[in-house]
Amino acid sequence: MAQSRGPEMENSDARSSGPDPEYEIQTGAFKVQENARDRLNKLQALGYDARILTLTHPEEVTWYLVRTGTFFDRKTAEQAMAQFVKKNRHESLCQSLEPILSPVSDNWMTQFCNTLWQGSRKMGIALTEAQVSQMACHAAQLEKWNRHINLTAIKGPVDLARKHFLDAVAIQPFIHTRNGQWMDMGTGGGFPGLPLKLLNPEIRMILVDGSRKKFIFSNM
């Protein structure tokens, strides 16, 4: 693994003419910007090329996500994170592997998250920052892939949030108390199966679709 600053992280510049990187390591999510900057400085002192991303709640609560590394496939990313955890086991660093948010603009992401938060709140369903972040990553990847292959006729941050994600979230009251195995027939871009799995990590969700391209996307 190669890091853009140091030996562990893959350098995206080396493959700028190839496919877009898909994953990065998140080392913390903070409500206080100064705390995020402290984490950023700590990572940079350790030799990592770290950065801060922002995720803003419609009620003006902003989360500051501190991330490092760019990886082109999940296997390489998982290996990188395992080495990152091992090397920094004595440091107070939390780690999770997250899809890159960059396929869309900050404004696109803000519109999506605001629509998702407002719509779920009207349903009486409280989504966590982590759940919104994961759904935003899913939406961003769907928007990116949809530029090249037709996965869904629904496009744009507001329509994706309302007609795919909130439609899936609306099923939550009927599923959250029933653990077990579920099957999403004709999942398309992963709906409603993937958002429901994010809300209910304890259940087993099987995604089924007759389209090969949609099946590949949903199993990324």
N, C-alpha and C positions, 0 to 999 in steps of 0.2 A: 504494500500500500504506500502511496505517496501523499504527503500533505503539501499544500501550497506553501506552508511555512513549517518545515520539519519533515520527518521521515514517514509519518503514519497515514496522512490523509491524501486521497487522490486529487491531483491537480486538474481542475476543469479546463485550464488554458491549453493543456497538452492535447485535448480532444475537441477543440472549439469547432472544428469542421465536421465532427461526427454528431451522434445523437445528443439530445439534451440530457444533462444529469438528472437523476430522479430522486435521490435521497440525500439527507444530511442528518447529523447527530444533534439533537436538542439537549442542552445541558442545564436548562432551567427556564421557568416561566415566572415572571415577576410583575407585581402590580406597581412597584416603586422603581422608577427609571434608574435611580442611583444604585439600587441593588443589582440591576441588570448590568450596569456599567462596571460595578465591582467584579462581577463574574466574568465580563468581557476582558477586563484588565488581567484577571487571574489566568485566563486561558492564553492570552497573548504573552504573558510572562513565561508560560510553560512552552511557548513556541507554536501555538495553534493560530490559524487564520480564522478568527471568530468574528461574528457579526450579530447585530441586534435587529430583529424583525418586530413590527408592531401589529397588534390585533386589537381593534377598538370596538368596545361594546356600545350599543346605541345610547346607553345612559351615561356615556362619556367615561366609562371605565376602560382603561387601556392596559393590555398585557404586553410585556416586553419579553420576547422569546430570544434566548441566546443560543445560537447554533454554530456548528463548525463542520468542515468537510463537505465535499460534493462527490457523489458516487453514481455510477451509471447503471448499476444493477443491484438487486437486493442482497445477493450472496456476498458480493464484495463489501457492501455497506455493513452487513452483519459481522463479517470478519474484522472490519475496521473498528466497529463499536466494541467487539470483544477485546481487542488489543487496547483500545482507549480505556476501557473499564479496568483492565489488568494493570496498565501502566499508571493509572491515576487512582488506584484503590485507596491510597492514603489521603486523597484530597476529598473535600466535601463537594462532590460534583454528582448531580443526578443525570442520568442519560436515558434517552429514548430515541429510537430510529423513526424519523418522520419524512414524509414526502416533501419535496421542495415546493415552496409556495410560488415560485417565480414564473410559471407559465402565463400568469395574468398580472395585470397592474395592481398597484395598491388600491386604487379607486374601485376596481372591479371587486377585489376581495372585501373592501369595506361595505359595498352595496350588498354583497351576498350575505355577509355576517349580520348586518343590520336587519335585513329581511328575515333571516332565519331566527334571530333572537326575538324580534317583534312578533312574528307569526307564532312561534312556539309559546311565547308568553300569553298570547290571546287564547291559546288552547289550554292554558293552565299547566303546561309542561315546562319544567325548569331544566334547561340544558346547561351543562358545565362548560367552562372555557375549553377544556380538553376535547369535549364532544364537538363543539362548534369548530375548533381548529381542525379536527380530523375530517369533518364533513366539508370544510372549506378546501382541504387538500384534495379530497375526492372530486369536488366540483371543479377545481382548477385543472386537474388531470383530464377530466371529462371534456372541458372546454378546449384543452390543448389537443387531445386526440380527435375531437370532432372537426378540427380544421382540416384533417387529412383523410379521415374515414367517417362515414355517416353512422354515428352511434345513436343520436337522438335528434328529433326536429326541434326540440326545446333548447334555446340558446340564450346566453346573457345571464348575468348574475341574479337579477330579480326573478326571472321566469324559472331558472333552475332551482332557486331556493323554494319558490312557491309550488311549482308543479311537479317537482321530483322529491326534494328533501322534506318539505313540510307535509306533503301527501303521505310520505313514509312515517314521519313523526306522529301523524294523526292516528296511526294504528297502535301506537305505544300503550294506551290504556287497556287494550284488549290482549296484550301479549306479555306485559312485564311481570305478571304474577304466575305465568305458566312457563316453567323451564322445560327443556326437552329439545326435540329436533324439529326444525321447520324447513320447508322447501319453498323457494321462490321460483315459480314456473314462468318462463319468459322474462327473465330478469333484465334483459337489455343492458343498460349501463350500470346495473347493480341495484335496481329499485323494485320494491322497497327493501330488499334483503340486506344490503350493506349498511344503510343507516340504522336499521333495526338491530343488526349485530353490534354496531357501535354503542347503541343504547343498552343492549343486553348481552354483554360479553360472555355470560355464563351459558347461553343457548348455543346449539349447533345449527348453523344456517347453511343450507345447501342451495347453491345458485344453479339454475338450469336455463339454457337458452339454445335454440336451434342455429343461431348465427355464430360462426366460428370467431369472427372478429369481436363480437360482443362478449363471447365467452372468455377470450384471451384478455380483454380489457378488465373484466370483472374479477379475474383471478390474478391480477398483477400483485 
